[in-house]
Amino acid sequence: MRVPMIAGNWKMNTTVSEALDLVSAMKGELEKINSVEIAVCPPFVSLAPVKELLRDSSIKLGAQNLHFAEKGAYTGEISPLMLAELCELVIIGHSERRQYFGEKGDLINKKMVAALNAGLTPILCIGEQLEEREGGKTEEVVSAQLREALAGIEDPKATVLAYEPVWAIGAGKAATGGQANETIAFIRQLIAGAYNDKKAREIRILYGGSVTSANAAEFMQQPDIDGALVGGASLKHKEFLSIVNQTAIVKYKK
Ligand code: PGA
């Protein structure tokens, strides 16, 4: 069975002290749940202090972005090697990076290769815009995004995928469990085609987009959904804890 994962994408929220407060408020309760892999992805500046706070903890730490070069004259950027000393995971290709920072397939691919080379686990985000869904192009869009991001990667190792329909992100309007599962099952088939059936069975595919404590169970009941990438609700410790708790209950109820 795939171990479910709940990852909090804090985006550009929390100062260092707020980040420490948020982790402190939920750490103890989260650590009691060992059937779900739990991760928090605070802003870069909080990675080192949060790492310290999570010393000996089962809670994993992730970054939200990276540059593809190991080092060099790229003012303001953060390299995979820098991250590898601080965290295990890194979000790549988030729709906000694609939308506001012009990230496209070839850049996302370079970041994927760089993250894997540095031993980081990428959480690769893919998903269609509203017009694309309405135009019946969802499968075409996610296929292209996946193909571009994984180009030339022979072994995606422990890569985690996150299907995040852009129209559901930060919108308060999530996809339905059925809609999300349908596309995620399709993405799993794409992995079978690009790699093999074993990899498709093993790879974890999360849903992201307006996940809250009120709808988490609906997503976790779906057979192909292996967890969630949670934005807004991950900034509220009780909400995040409830989502993790419900995941543990729903996924292991049999
Ligand atoms: P949201 O964000 O939960 O606030 O919709 C999810 C994401 O962007 O990863």
Residues whose N, C-alpha, C, O or C-beta is under 5 A from the ligand:
A	BS01	PGA	N9 A168 I169 G170 A171 G208 G209 S210 V211 L229 V230 G231 G232 A233
